Amino acid sequence: MSSSDPQQTFCPWCVSAPSLPMAAKDRLTVAIASILAANGNRAMGKDRLAAFSDGVIAIIITIMVLELKVPHGAGWTALVALAPHFVSYVLSFIYVAIYWNNHHHLLHTVTRVDGLLLWANSFLLFCLSLIPVATAWLGENFLAPVPTAVYGVILLMPAIAYLLLQKAIMRKQGAHSALATALGADLKGKISPLLYAAAIALAFIAPLVSIVLYALVAVIWLIPDRRIENVLRES
């Protein structure tokens, strides 16, 4: 094309008549129409949702471990001084790992992703992203009433968000879905918020008891929960 020719935009399916035989043009048109129709009717998959969630959770864990302090000294005293930071980190790491594990199993029940599910999942990730801040504050002020209570509030938030995510999935799939069948009465899901609330209140009276209750909830959920696996295997 010479410099005097007007600029042209190439359109792969807008091929001029002399460049292709009529039969080839018809086949090309049909192929393009099929591709566009397939893209328009394709259900939004869960793979990108899972990949994005895994990436955010990995970043959360990375931020937490970067908050760990290097001992200022070569003796045991310097190492013992970091015990509060390490305890708060281990507890928070276990919590994040539990959410990642359960989130992984939860997405196995998803057949179609909609806007409500995306926002519910984003809210869960937002709540989890606050854990590193609460963990660092608790480590700096271990067993102080306010940081201990705030830590409990931050743990309660993703518990509520996870419940909302479950509701969003069941709302899409119906009351007799695989997830609804797997959850059943969901005693652990109902007991956990009550333990969090009790620990938050006790933080102003006995902070150590609050930490024990936080650890107790983690132990409850640390036990492998195979309800979803069993239902999916049976179905």
CYANA upper distance limits for C-alpha pairs under 8 A (distance plus 0.5 A):
  1 MET  CA      5 ASP  CA      6.88
 10 PHE  CA     14 CYS  CA      8.47
 11 CYS  CA     15 VAL  CA      7.64
 13 TRP  CA     28 LEU  CA      7.51
 13 TRP  CA     29 THR  CA      7.30
 13 TRP  CA     32 ILE  CA      7.93
 15 VAL  CA     19 SER  CA      7.22
 15 VAL  CA     20 LEU  CA      7.79
 15 VAL  CA     25 LYS  CA      8.32
 16 SER  CA     20 LEU  CA      7.73
 17 ALA  CA     21 PRO  CA      7.59
 17 ALA  CA     22 MET  CA      7.81
 20 LEU  CA     24 ALA  CA      6.64
 20 LEU  CA     25 LYS  CA      6.61
 21 PRO  CA     25 LYS  CA      6.74
 22 MET  CA     26 ASP  CA      6.72
 23 ALA  CA     27 ARG  CA      6.80
 24 ALA  CA     28 LEU  CA      6.60
 25 LYS  CA     29 THR  CA      6.62
 26 ASP  CA     30 VAL  CA      6.71
 27 ARG  CA     31 ALA  CA      6.63
 28 LEU  CA     32 ILE  CA      6.67
 29 THR  CA     33 ALA  CA      6.62
 30 VAL  CA     34 SER  CA      6.65
 31 ALA  CA     35 ILE  CA      6.81
 32 ILE  CA     36 LEU  CA      6.74
 33 ALA  CA     37 ALA  CA      6.59
 34 SER  CA     38 ALA  CA      6.57
 35 ILE  CA     39 ASN  CA      6.72
 36 LEU  CA     40 GLY  CA      6.62
 37 ALA  CA     41 ASN  CA      6.66
 38 ALA  CA     42 ARG  CA      6.38
 43 ALA  CA    112 ARG  CA      6.88
 43 ALA  CA    113 VAL  CA      8.10
 44 MET  CA    112 ARG  CA      6.67
 44 MET  CA    113 VAL  CA      6.01
 44 MET  CA    114 ASP  CA      7.77
 45 GLY  CA     49 LEU  CA      8.23
 45 GLY  CA    111 THR  CA      8.27
 45 GLY  CA    112 ARG  CA      6.78
 45 GLY  CA    113 VAL  CA      6.70
 46 LYS  CA     50 ALA  CA      6.64
 46 LYS  CA    107 LEU  CA      7.84
 46 LYS  CA    110 VAL  CA      7.68
 46 LYS  CA    111 THR  CA      8.10
 46 LYS  CA    112 ARG  CA      7.51
 46 LYS  CA    113 VAL  CA      6.70
 47 ASP  CA     51 ALA  CA      6.60
 48 ARG  CA     52 PHE  CA      6.48
 49 LEU  CA     53 SER  CA      6.64
 49 LEU  CA    118 LEU  CA      8.20
 50 ALA  CA     54 ASP  CA      6.56
 50 ALA  CA    104 HIS  CA      8.03
 50 ALA  CA    107 LEU  CA      7.88
 51 ALA  CA     55 GLY  CA      6.71
 52 PHE  CA     56 VAL  CA      6.82
 53 SER  CA     57 ILE  CA      6.67
 53 SER  CA    125 LEU  CA      7.63
 54 ASP  CA     58 ALA  CA      6.58
 54 ASP  CA    100 TRP  CA      7.93
 55 GLY  CA     59 ILE  CA      6.80
 56 VAL  CA     60 ILE  CA      6.76
 56 VAL  CA    125 LEU  CA      7.64
 57 ILE  CA     61 ILE  CA      6.87
 57 ILE  CA     96 VAL  CA      7.85
 57 ILE  CA    100 TRP  CA      7.66
 57 ILE  CA    125 LEU  CA      8.06
 57 ILE  CA    128 LEU  CA      8.26
 57 ILE  CA    129 SER  CA      8.39
 58 ALA  CA     62 THR  CA      6.73
 59 ILE  CA     63 ILE  CA      6.65
 60 ILE  CA     64 MET  CA      6.85
 60 ILE  CA    128 LEU  CA      8.11
 60 ILE  CA    129 SER  CA      6.51
 60 ILE  CA    131 ILE  CA      8.39
 60 ILE  CA    132 PRO  CA      7.27
 61 ILE  CA     65 VAL  CA      6.82
 61 ILE  CA     93 PHE  CA      7.27
 61 ILE  CA     96 VAL  CA      8.02
 61 ILE  CA    132 PRO  CA      8.38
 62 THR  CA     66 LEU  CA      6.71
 63 ILE  CA     67 GLU  CA      6.96
 63 ILE  CA    132 PRO  CA      7.05
 64 MET  CA     68 LEU  CA      7.62
 64 MET  CA     89 TYR  CA      7.26
 64 MET  CA     93 PHE  CA      8.42
 64 MET  CA    132 PRO  CA      5.64
 64 MET  CA    135 THR  CA      8.02
 64 MET  CA    136 ALA  CA      8.17
 65 VAL  CA     89 TYR  CA      7.82
 67 GLU  CA    136 ALA  CA      7.07
 68 LEU  CA     85 HIS  CA      7.04
 68 LEU  CA     86 PHE  CA      7.61
 68 LEU  CA     89 TYR  CA      8.23
 69 LYS  CA     82 LEU  CA      7.69
 69 LYS  CA     85 HIS  CA      8.25
 71 PRO  CA     78 ALA  CA      5.87
 71 PRO  CA     79 LEU  CA      6.20
 71 PRO  CA     81 ALA  CA      8.42
 71 PRO  CA     82 LEU  CA      7.43
 72 HIS  CA     78 ALA  CA      6.33
 73 GLY  CA     78 ALA  CA      5.95
 73 GLY  CA     79 LEU  CA      8.48
 74 ALA  CA     78 ALA  CA      7.33
 75 GLY  CA     79 LEU  CA      7.35
 76 TRP  CA     80 VAL  CA      6.57
 77 THR  CA     81 ALA  CA      6.72
 78 ALA  CA     82 LEU  CA      7.43
 79 LEU  CA     83 ALA  CA      7.48
 82 LEU  CA     86 PHE  CA      6.78
 83 ALA  CA     87 VAL  CA      6.51
 84 PRO  CA     88 SER  CA      6.70
 84 PRO  CA    138 LEU  CA      8.46
 84 PRO  CA    139 GLY  CA      5.62
 84 PRO  CA    140 GLU  CA      7.94
 84 PRO  CA    142 PHE  CA      6.42
 85 HIS  CA     89 TYR  CA      6.59
 85 HIS  CA    135 THR  CA      8.48
 85 HIS  CA    136 ALA  CA      7.65
 85 HIS  CA    138 LEU  CA      8.12
 85 HIS  CA    139 GLY  CA      4.61
 85 HIS  CA    140 GLU  CA      7.30
 85 HIS  CA    142 PHE  CA      8.48
 86 PHE  CA     90 VAL  CA      6.57
 86 PHE  CA    139 GLY  CA      8.03
 87 VAL  CA     91 LEU  CA      6.70
 87 VAL  CA    139 GLY  CA      8.23
 88 SER  CA     92 SER  CA      6.63
 88 SER  CA    135 THR  CA      6.26
 88 SER  CA    136 ALA  CA      8.20
 88 SER  CA    138 LEU  CA      7.18
 88 SER  CA    139 GLY  CA      6.25
 89 TYR  CA     93 PHE  CA      6.42
 89 TYR  CA    135 THR  CA      6.87
 89 TYR  CA    136 ALA  CA      8.45
 89 TYR  CA    139 GLY  CA      8.32
 90 VAL  CA     94 ILE  CA      6.68
 91 LEU  CA     95 TYR  CA      6.90
 91 LEU  CA    215 ALA  CA      7.41
 91 LEU  CA    218 ALA  CA      8.37
 92 SER  CA     96 VAL  CA      6.71
 92 SER  CA    131 ILE  CA      7.54
 92 SER  CA    132 PRO  CA      8.33
 92 SER  CA    135 THR  CA      7.20
 93 PHE  CA     97 ALA  CA      6.54
 94 ILE  CA     98 ILE  CA      6.57
 94 ILE  CA    218 ALA  CA      7.57
 94 ILE  CA    222 LEU  CA      8.49
 95 TYR  CA     99 TYR  CA      6.83
 95 TYR  CA    218 ALA  CA      6.82
 96 VAL  CA    100 TRP  CA      6.66
 96 VAL  CA    128 LEU  CA      7.82
 97 ALA  CA    101 ASN  CA      6.57
 98 ILE  CA    102 ASN  CA      6.64
 98 ILE  CA    218 ALA  CA      8.40
 98 ILE  CA    221 TRP  CA      7.36
 98 ILE  CA    222 LEU  CA      7.02
 99 TYR  CA    103 HIS  CA      6.26
100 TRP  CA    104 HIS  CA      6.56
101 ASN  CA    105 HIS  CA      7.07
102 ASN  CA    106 LEU  CA      6.46
103 HIS  CA    107 LEU  CA      6.71
104 HIS  CA    108 HIS  CA      7.41
105 HIS  CA    109 THR  CA      7.98
105 HIS  CA    228 ILE  CA      7.23
105 HIS  CA    229 GLU  CA      7.83
106 LEU  CA    110 VAL  CA      7.86
106 LEU  CA    166 GLN  CA      8.40
106 LEU  CA    179 LEU  CA      8.20
106 LEU  CA    228 ILE  CA      7.86
109 THR  CA    178 ALA  CA      7.02
109 THR  CA    179 LEU  CA      6.65
109 THR  CA    228 ILE  CA      8.34
109 THR  CA    232 LEU  CA      8.25
110 VAL  CA    169 ILE  CA      7.33
113 VAL  CA    117 LEU  CA      6.63
113 VAL  CA    118 LEU  CA      7.54
114 ASP  CA    118 LEU  CA      6.86
115 GLY  CA    119 TRP  CA      6.79
116 LEU  CA    120 ALA  CA      6.60
116 LEU  CA    168 ALA  CA      7.00
117 LEU  CA    121 ASN  CA      6.56
117 LEU  CA    165 LEU  CA      7.19
117 LEU  CA    168 ALA  CA      6.17
117 LEU  CA    169 ILE  CA      7.14
118 LEU  CA    122 SER  CA      6.61
119 TRP  CA    123 PHE  CA      6.60
120 ALA  CA    124 LEU  CA      6.91
120 ALA  CA    161 ALA  CA      7.49
120 ALA  CA    164 LEU  CA      6.94
120 ALA  CA    165 LEU  CA      5.61
120 ALA  CA    168 ALA  CA      7.51
121 ASN  CA    125 LEU  CA      6.87
121 ASN  CA    161 ALA  CA      8.39
121 ASN  CA    162 TYR  CA      8.47
121 ASN  CA    165 LEU  CA      6.63
122 SER  CA    126 PHE  CA      6.62
123 PHE  CA    127 CYS  CA      6.77
123 PHE  CA    161 ALA  CA      6.78
124 LEU  CA    128 LEU  CA      6.75
124 LEU  CA    158 PRO  CA      6.05
124 LEU  CA    161 ALA  CA      5.38
124 LEU  CA    162 TYR  CA      6.59
124 LEU  CA    165 LEU  CA      8.12
125 LEU  CA    129 SER  CA      6.55
125 LEU  CA    158 PRO  CA      8.40
126 PHE  CA    130 LEU  CA      7.35
127 CYS  CA    131 ILE  CA      7.85
127 CYS  CA    154 ILE  CA      7.60
127 CYS  CA    157 MET  CA      6.36
127 CYS  CA    158 PRO  CA      5.58
127 CYS  CA    161 ALA  CA      7.86
128 LEU  CA    158 PRO  CA      6.49
130 LEU  CA    134 ALA  CA      7.10
130 LEU  CA    154 ILE  CA      7.22
131 ILE  CA    135 THR  CA      6.41
131 ILE  CA    151 TYR  CA      8.28
131 ILE  CA    154 ILE  CA      6.82
131 ILE  CA    155 LEU  CA      7.84
132 PRO  CA    136 ALA  CA      6.65
133 VAL  CA    137 TRP  CA      6.77
134 ALA  CA    138 LEU  CA      6.54
134 ALA  CA    147 PRO  CA      7.84
134 ALA  CA    150 VAL  CA      7.47
134 ALA  CA    151 TYR  CA      5.80
134 ALA  CA    154 ILE  CA      7.47
135 THR  CA    139 GLY  CA      6.61
135 THR  CA    151 TYR  CA      7.50
136 ALA  CA    140 GLU  CA      6.74
137 TRP  CA    141 ASN  CA      6.68
137 TRP  CA    147 PRO  CA      6.82
138 LEU  CA    142 PHE  CA      5.58
138 LEU  CA    143 LEU  CA      7.94
138 LEU  CA    144 ALA  CA      8.24
138 LEU  CA    147 PRO  CA      5.84
138 LEU  CA    148 THR  CA      6.74
138 LEU  CA    151 TYR  CA      7.46
141 ASN  CA    147 PRO  CA      7.24
142 PHE  CA    147 PRO  CA      8.11
142 PHE  CA    148 THR  CA      7.88
143 LEU  CA    147 PRO  CA      8.10
143 LEU  CA    148 THR  CA      6.62
143 LEU  CA    207 PRO  CA      5.71
143 LEU  CA    208 LEU  CA      6.69
144 ALA  CA    148 THR  CA      6.54
144 ALA  CA    207 PRO  CA      7.33
145 PRO  CA    149 ALA  CA      6.62
145 PRO  CA    203 ALA  CA      5.58
145 PRO  CA    204 PHE  CA      5.34
145 PRO  CA    205 ILE  CA      8.09
145 PRO  CA    207 PRO  CA      6.44
146 VAL  CA    150 VAL  CA      6.55
146 VAL  CA    203 ALA  CA      7.76
146 VAL  CA    204 PHE  CA      7.66
147 PRO  CA    151 TYR  CA      6.47
148 THR  CA    152 GLY  CA      6.95
148 THR  CA    200 ILE  CA      7.90
148 THR  CA    203 ALA  CA      6.35
148 THR  CA    207 PRO  CA      6.95
148 THR  CA    210 SER  CA      7.85
148 THR  CA    211 ILE  CA      8.05
149 ALA  CA    153 VAL  CA      6.91
149 ALA  CA    199 ALA  CA      7.94
149 ALA  CA    200 ILE  CA      5.14
149 ALA  CA    201 ALA  CA      7.73
149 ALA  CA    203 ALA  CA      5.80
149 ALA  CA    204 PHE  CA      7.91
150 VAL  CA    154 ILE  CA      6.71
150 VAL  CA    200 ILE  CA      8.05
151 TYR  CA    155 LEU  CA      6.81
152 GLY  CA    156 LEU  CA      6.59
152 GLY  CA    196 TYR  CA      6.60
152 GLY  CA    197 ALA  CA      8.25
152 GLY  CA    199 ALA  CA      7.37
152 GLY  CA    200 ILE  CA      6.04
152 GLY  CA    214 TYR  CA      7.87
153 VAL  CA    157 MET  CA      6.76
153 VAL  CA    196 TYR  CA      8.08
153 VAL  CA    200 ILE  CA      7.45
154 ILE  CA    158 PRO  CA      7.73
155 LEU  CA    159 ALA  CA      7.23
155 LEU  CA    196 TYR  CA      8.06
156 LEU  CA    160 ILE  CA      6.89
156 LEU  CA    193 PRO  CA      6.88
156 LEU  CA    196 TYR  CA      6.65
156 LEU  CA    197 ALA  CA      8.39
157 MET  CA    161 ALA  CA      6.68
158 PRO  CA    162 TYR  CA      6.33
159 ALA  CA    163 LEU  CA      6.84
159 ALA  CA    192 SER  CA      8.40
159 ALA  CA    193 PRO  CA      7.64
160 ILE  CA    164 LEU  CA      6.80
160 ILE  CA    193 PRO  CA      8.38
161 ALA  CA    165 LEU  CA      6.70
162 TYR  CA    166 GLN  CA      6.80
163 LEU  CA    167 LYS  CA      6.80
163 LEU  CA    189 GLY  CA      8.17
164 LEU  CA    168 ALA  CA      6.62
165 LEU  CA    169 ILE  CA      6.85
166 GLN  CA    170 MET  CA      6.73
166 GLN  CA    179 LEU  CA      8.38
167 LYS  CA    171 ARG  CA      6.38
168 ALA  CA    172 LYS  CA      6.94
169 ILE  CA    173 GLN  CA      6.76
169 ILE  CA    179 LEU  CA      8.36
170 MET  CA    174 GLY  CA      5.83
170 MET  CA    175 ALA  CA      6.82
170 MET  CA    177 SER  CA      7.16
170 MET  CA    179 LEU  CA      7.24
170 MET  CA    180 ALA  CA      6.94
171 ARG  CA    175 ALA  CA      7.91
173 GLN  CA    177 SER  CA      6.06
175 ALA  CA    180 ALA  CA      6.61
176 HIS  CA    180 ALA  CA      6.51
176 HIS  CA    181 THR  CA      6.89
177 SER  CA    181 THR  CA      6.72
178 ALA  CA    182 ALA  CA      6.59
178 ALA  CA    228 ILE  CA      8.07
178 ALA  CA    231 VAL  CA      6.95
178 ALA  CA    232 LEU  CA      7.40
179 LEU  CA    183 LEU  CA      6.60
179 LEU  CA    228 ILE  CA      7.16
180 ALA  CA    184 GLY  CA      6.72
181 THR  CA    231 VAL  CA      7.78
182 ALA  CA    227 ARG  CA      5.60
182 ALA  CA    228 ILE  CA      5.61
182 ALA  CA    230 ASN  CA      8.32
182 ALA  CA    231 VAL  CA      6.37
183 LEU  CA    227 ARG  CA      7.39
183 LEU  CA    228 ILE  CA      8.01
186 ASP  CA    190 LYS  CA      7.01
187 LEU  CA    191 ILE  CA      6.53
188 LYS  CA    192 SER  CA      6.50
188 LYS  CA    220 ILE  CA      7.98
188 LYS  CA    221 TRP  CA      8.16
189 GLY  CA    193 PRO  CA      7.86
190 LYS  CA    194 LEU  CA      7.68
191 ILE  CA    195 LEU  CA      6.89
192 SER  CA    196 TYR  CA      6.72
192 SER  CA    217 VAL  CA      6.68
193 PRO  CA    197 ALA  CA      6.61
194 LEU  CA    198 ALA  CA      6.70
195 LEU  CA    199 ALA  CA      6.58
195 LEU  CA    213 LEU  CA      7.11
195 LEU  CA    214 TYR  CA      8.25
195 LEU  CA    217 VAL  CA      7.74
196 TYR  CA    200 ILE  CA      6.63
196 TYR  CA    213 LEU  CA      7.89
196 TYR  CA    214 TYR  CA      7.40
197 ALA  CA    201 ALA  CA      6.83
198 ALA  CA    202 LEU  CA      6.64
198 ALA  CA    210 SER  CA      8.31
199 ALA  CA    203 ALA  CA      6.56
199 ALA  CA    209 VAL  CA      7.68
199 ALA  CA    210 SER  CA      4.81
199 ALA  CA    211 ILE  CA      7.99
199 ALA  CA    213 LEU  CA      6.54
199 ALA  CA    214 TYR  CA      7.61
200 ILE  CA    204 PHE  CA      8.25
200 ILE  CA    210 SER  CA      7.22
201 ALA  CA    205 ILE  CA      8.17
202 LEU  CA    206 ALA  CA      5.95
202 LEU  CA    207 PRO  CA      6.87
202 LEU  CA    209 VAL  CA      7.53
202 LEU  CA    210 SER  CA      6.44
203 ALA  CA    207 PRO  CA      4.68
203 ALA  CA    208 LEU  CA      8.11
203 ALA  CA    209 VAL  CA      8.01
203 ALA  CA    210 SER  CA      6.04
206 ALA  CA    210 SER  CA      7.27
207 PRO  CA    211 ILE  CA      6.97
208 LEU  CA    212 VAL  CA      6.85
209 VAL  CA    213 LEU  CA      6.74
210 SER  CA    214 TYR  CA      6.72
211 ILE  CA    215 ALA  CA      6.70
212 VAL  CA    216 LEU  CA      6.57
213 LEU  CA    217 VAL  CA      6.80
214 TYR  CA    218 ALA  CA      6.96
215 ALA  CA    219 VAL  CA      6.74
216 LEU  CA    220 ILE  CA      6.75
217 VAL  CA    221 TRP  CA      6.92
218 ALA  CA    222 LEU  CA      6.28
219 VAL  CA    223 ILE  CA      7.09
221 TRP  CA    225 ASP  CA      7.96
226 ARG  CA    230 ASN  CA      6.47
227 ARG  CA    231 VAL  CA      6.79
228 ILE  CA    232 LEU  CA      6.60
229 GLU  CA    233 ARG  CA      6.52
230 ASN  CA    234 GLU  CA      6.63
231 VAL  CA    235 SER  CA      6.63
